[in-house]
Structure formats: structure tokens, C-alpha cells
Amino acid sequence: MAQSGAPFGFKVTQRILALVATYDIVDIATDQKVFVAKRRFFTLTPTIVIENLQGQEVAKIKSNFLFRNRWKITQGPNEVGEVEFPIIRFCGIKFDVMLAGNHYTASDILGWSFNAVGRDGSIGFTLDKKVFRIKDTYRVDVYPPLEPLFGLAAALAIDSKFYQGNR
């Protein structure tokens, strides 16, 4: 997924009648499905696997056991990122994202739209959750030089942390 200066956009839609949380992921530019993400069933810690259309795992997102505040993103045996949420939050939602050696901070008062902003002010990715839909739907835009798959994985961790308990 090479990209130029423009962001790489994904539309993520959760399937309604799936036994476990399952997401169809579409490339916005081509309107073609590119990945499927599935939450693993019967695991001690929440785990989401992103698969290509041939069913091969391309990335995994896994939470820690006790507080479920740290989500590690792996690609094969390599850890490529982490999303760390505060254990206690006071006002709004704010968390840290480390992806491919870059540090981003994301926050939002209501938790519907996040911009992951680097220390230098650059945007790594954005997540915009669509409200008033039957199925959970959101848009993820990943900005260069960040690998699109890493931004998508971080967005799925955010969805799992903040929205799964609301269903």
C-alpha cells in the first residue's frame, strides 16, 4: 500500500449478525474490500486479527489482561505499534499511540472523532465514527509516511476499547 502525499482512506463497517465482532474494511479510493478484521473468540484478552481477502493474517491487535489499557499491534513476529489508554480518565478521551517509531497523541471530548497528532504537529491518522447508523461505521484516514495498515490497526484498537462495551 504505497501512498503519495494524500491520505489513504478506509471505510470500516461492523457486520450486524456476526457471532463475534467482525469488520469489513474498504479502500475508499477504489471502493473495494481489502481486509476483514475479526475479534477472536474464547481468549483471555481481547484480540483482533486483520486478514487479507485470502484469509491470511496481516496484523494482530492484542490487549493486556488486567486493565485492557495497552493494545499491542504486531505484524508477524514483529511489534509495530502500541496504543496506550489511561487507566482513569477525568474529562474527555486522550491516549497515546506509538506506530513505527513515531509517537502520536489523540484526544476528543465526546469520543467520536480522533486526530492522532505527532510531536512535530503532523497528523498520523484520523478516525471519524459515523453516528446514528444501524451498523458501526467509521472512516480512517492514514497520512504519509505512516503505513496505512498500522493506522487502521490503531483505529480498531480504539473501537474495541471505547465502543465494544456500548453494544
PAFI-10977 format. One record per residue (C-alpha): residue number from 1; x, y, z. Coordinates in steps of 0.2 Angstrom, whole numbers, plus 2048, in hexadecimal, padded with zeros to 3 digits. Example, Ala and Ser with C-alpha at 12.3 -4.5 7.8 and 13.67 -1.06 7.14 Angstrom:
# PAFI-10977
+------+-----+-----+-----+
| lofi |   u |   v |   w |
+------+-----+-----+-----+
|    1 | 83E | 7EA | 827 |
|    2 | 844 | 7FB | 824 |
+------+-----+-----+-----+
//
This chain:
# PAFI-10977
+------+-----+-----+-----+
| lofi |   u |   v |   w |
+------+-----+-----+-----+
|    1 | 800 | 800 | 800 |
|    2 | 80B | 80E | 7FA |
|    3 | 805 | 81F | 7FC |
|    4 | 809 | 830 | 7F6 |
|    5 | 806 | 840 | 800 |
|    6 | 7F3 | 83D | 801 |
|    7 | 7EC | 833 | 80F |
|    8 | 7E7 | 821 | 80C |
|    9 | 7D5 | 81F | 811 |
|   10 | 7CB | 810 | 818 |
|   11 | 7B9 | 80E | 81B |
|   12 | 7B6 | 801 | 82A |
|   13 | 7A5 | 7FA | 82C |
|   14 | 7A1 | 7ED | 83A |
|   15 | 796 | 7DE | 834 |
|   16 | 785 | 7DD | 83E |
|   17 | 782 | 7CB | 83F |
|   18 | 794 | 7C5 | 842 |
|   19 | 797 | 7B9 | 851 |
|   20 | 7A6 | 7C4 | 856 |
|   21 | 7AA | 7D5 | 851 |
|   22 | 7AF | 7D5 | 83F |
|   23 | 7B3 | 7E4 | 834 |
|   24 | 7B3 | 7E6 | 821 |
|   25 | 7C1 | 7F2 | 81C |
|   26 | 7BF | 7FB | 80B |
|   27 | 7CC | 806 | 802 |
|   28 | 7C3 | 816 | 7FF |
|   29 | 7CC | 81B | 7EF |
|   30 | 7C7 | 80B | 7E6 |
|   31 | 7B8 | 806 | 7F0 |
|   32 | 7BF | 7F4 | 7F1 |
|   33 | 7BF | 7E9 | 801 |
|   34 | 7D2 | 7E7 | 806 |
|   35 | 7D1 | 7DF | 817 |
|   36 | 7C6 | 7D6 | 824 |
|   37 | 7C9 | 7D9 | 836 |
|   38 | 7C3 | 7CC | 843 |
|   39 | 7C3 | 7CC | 856 |
|   40 | 7C9 | 7BB | 85C |
|   41 | 7BD | 7B1 | 866 |
|   42 | 7C1 | 7A8 | 877 |
|   43 | 7D1 | 7B2 | 87B |
|   44 | 7D6 | 7B9 | 88C |
|   45 | 7DA | 7CA | 884 |
|   46 | 7D1 | 7D3 | 876 |
|   47 | 7DA | 7CE | 866 |
|   48 | 7D6 | 7D5 | 854 |
|   49 | 7DE | 7CD | 845 |
|   50 | 7DE | 7D6 | 834 |
|   51 | 7DE | 7CB | 825 |
|   52 | 7E0 | 7CE | 813 |
|   53 | 7D2 | 7C7 | 807 |
|   54 | 7DB | 7B6 | 805 |
|   55 | 7D9 | 7B4 | 818 |
|   56 | 7EC | 7B6 | 81D |
|   57 | 7F0 | 7C0 | 82C |
|   58 | 7F8 | 7D1 | 828 |
|   59 | 7F8 | 7D9 | 83A |
|   60 | 7F2 | 7D5 | 84B |
|   61 | 7EC | 7E1 | 859 |
|   62 | 7EC | 7DA | 86B |
|   63 | 7E8 | 7E2 | 87C |
|   64 | 7F0 | 7DF | 88C |
|   65 | 7E7 | 7D4 | 899 |
|   66 | 7E3 | 7DE | 8A9 |
|   67 | 7DE | 7F0 | 8A4 |
|   68 | 7DD | 7EE | 891 |
|   69 | 7E5 | 7FF | 88F |
|   70 | 7F4 | 7FA | 884 |
|   71 | 7F1 | 7F3 | 873 |
|   72 | 800 | 7EC | 86A |
|   73 | 800 | 7EB | 856 |
|   74 | 80A | 7DD | 84E |
|   75 | 80E | 7D9 | 83C |
|   76 | 814 | 7C7 | 83C |
|   77 | 821 | 7C5 | 84B |
|   78 | 825 | 7D8 | 84B |
|   79 | 81D | 7E5 | 856 |
|   80 | 819 | 7F4 | 84C |
|   81 | 80F | 7FF | 857 |
|   82 | 805 | 801 | 867 |
|   83 | 7F6 | 80B | 86D |
|   84 | 7F6 | 810 | 87F |
|   85 | 7E6 | 816 | 888 |
|   86 | 7E6 | 81E | 899 |
|   87 | 7E0 | 812 | 8A7 |
|   88 | 7D5 | 821 | 8AE |
|   89 | 7CE | 82F | 8A3 |
|   90 | 7C8 | 83F | 8AA |
|   91 | 7C1 | 849 | 89C |
|   92 | 7C0 | 844 | 88A |
|   93 | 7CA | 836 | 882 |
|   94 | 7DD | 838 | 87F |
|   95 | 7EA | 82A | 87C |
|   96 | 7FB | 827 | 874 |
|   97 | 7FF | 81D | 864 |
|   98 | 810 | 817 | 85F |
|   99 | 811 | 811 | 84D |
|  100 | 821 | 80D | 844 |
|  101 | 82C | 817 | 84F |
|  102 | 821 | 826 | 84F |
|  103 | 817 | 82D | 85E |
|  104 | 806 | 834 | 85C |
|  105 | 7F9 | 83B | 869 |
|  106 | 7E7 | 83A | 865 |
|  107 | 7D8 | 842 | 86E |
|  108 | 7C6 | 846 | 86D |
|  109 | 7B9 | 84D | 879 |
|  110 | 7AB | 842 | 873 |
|  111 | 7B5 | 833 | 86C |
|  112 | 7AE | 833 | 85A |
|  113 | 7BC | 83B | 851 |
|  114 | 7CE | 839 | 854 |
|  115 | 7DE | 841 | 84C |
|  116 | 7EE | 838 | 851 |
|  117 | 7FB | 847 | 851 |
|  118 | 80D | 844 | 851 |
|  119 | 819 | 84F | 85C |
|  120 | 81E | 859 | 84D |
|  121 | 80C | 85D | 849 |
|  122 | 80A | 851 | 83B |
|  123 | 7FA | 846 | 83A |
|  124 | 7FD | 834 | 83A |
|  125 | 7EB | 82E | 838 |
|  126 | 7D9 | 834 | 83B |
|  127 | 7CA | 829 | 841 |
|  128 | 7B9 | 830 | 83E |
|  129 | 7AA | 825 | 845 |
|  130 | 79A | 827 | 83C |
|  131 | 78B | 829 | 848 |
|  132 | 779 | 824 | 846 |
|  133 | 77D | 815 | 83C |
|  134 | 776 | 803 | 83E |
|  135 | 788 | 7FC | 83B |
|  136 | 797 | 804 | 843 |
|  137 | 79F | 80D | 835 |
|  138 | 7AF | 818 | 835 |
|  139 | 7BC | 820 | 82A |
|  140 | 7CE | 81E | 82D |
|  141 | 7DA | 829 | 823 |
|  142 | 7ED | 825 | 825 |
|  143 | 7FA | 833 | 820 |
|  144 | 80B | 830 | 819 |
|  145 | 818 | 82A | 81E |
|  146 | 80E | 81F | 829 |
|  147 | 80A | 80D | 822 |
|  148 | 7F7 | 80D | 81F |
|  149 | 7F5 | 7FC | 828 |
|  150 | 7FC | 802 | 838 |
|  151 | 7F0 | 811 | 839 |
|  152 | 7E2 | 805 | 835 |
|  153 | 7E7 | 7F9 | 843 |
|  154 | 7E8 | 808 | 84F |
|  155 | 7D7 | 80D | 84A |
|  156 | 7D0 | 7FB | 84E |
|  157 | 7D8 | 7FB | 85F |
|  158 | 7CF | 80C | 862 |
|  159 | 7BF | 805 | 85D |
|  160 | 7C1 | 7F5 | 867 |
|  161 | 7C6 | 7FF | 877 |
|  162 | 7B8 | 80D | 876 |
|  163 | 7AA | 806 | 86C |
|  164 | 7A9 | 7F3 | 86F |
|  165 | 7A1 | 7F5 | 880 |
|  166 | 793 | 801 | 87A |
|  167 | 78B | 7F3 | 86F |
+------+-----+-----+-----+
//
